[in-house]
Every structure is written in C-alpha cells, then in structure tokens.
C-alpha cells in the first residue's frame, strides 16, 4: 500500500498550479463584482 507517497507527490507537484488557479479565479470574481456595482461615484 504505497498510495500515500504518490498522493503526496501529486499534491506537492500541483500545489503551485492550484494556488495560481485560485488567485486567478479570485481576481476574476473580484473584477466581476466591481463591474456589477452601481457606479455612484463618477
């Protein structure tokens, strides 16, 4: 049963990709929310 080591390698290899994907998704969501806000201050 050597599953844990392979899972650890998998998560270690994809940690950076997952982090960048999360940051990109949060940025897109933030920009979307800002665009949906009513522009009172102009």
C-alpha positions as CSV (number, residue, x, y, z in Angstrom):
1,X,0.0,0.0,0.0
2,X,2.2,2.8,-1.3
3,X,-0.6,5.1,-2.1
4,X,0.2,7.9,0.4
5,X,3.6,8.7,-1.1
6,X,2.2,9.0,-4.6
7,X,-0.6,11.2,-3.3
8,X,1.9,13.4,-1.5
9,X,3.9,13.8,-4.7
10,X,0.8,14.6,-6.6
11,X,-0.2,17.4,-4.2
12,X,3.3,18.7,-3.9
13,X,3.6,19.0,-7.7
14,X,0.2,20.7,-8.2
15,X,0.4,23.0,-5.1
16,X,1.7,25.9,-7.1
17,X,-0.7,25.4,-10.0
18,X,-3.6,25.1,-7.6
19,X,-2.6,28.3,-5.8
20,X,-2.2,30.3,-9.0
21,X,-5.5,29.0,-10.3
22,X,-7.2,30.1,-7.0
23,X,-5.6,33.5,-7.2
24,X,-6.7,33.9,-10.8
25,X,-10.2,32.8,-10.0
26,X,-10.5,35.2,-7.1
27,X,-9.2,38.1,-9.2
28,X,-11.7,37.4,-12.0
29,X,-14.5,37.2,-9.4
30,X,-13.4,40.5,-7.7
31,X,-13.3,42.3,-11.1
32,X,-16.7,40.9,-11.9
33,X,-18.1,42.1,-8.6
34,X,-16.6,45.5,-9.1
35,X,-18.2,45.8,-12.6
36,X,-21.6,44.8,-11.2
37,X,-21.5,47.5,-8.6
38,X,-23.6,50.6,-9.3
39,X,-21.3,53.5,-10.3
40,X,-22.4,56.3,-8.0
41,X,-19.0,57.8,-7.6
42,X,-18.1,59.2,-11.0
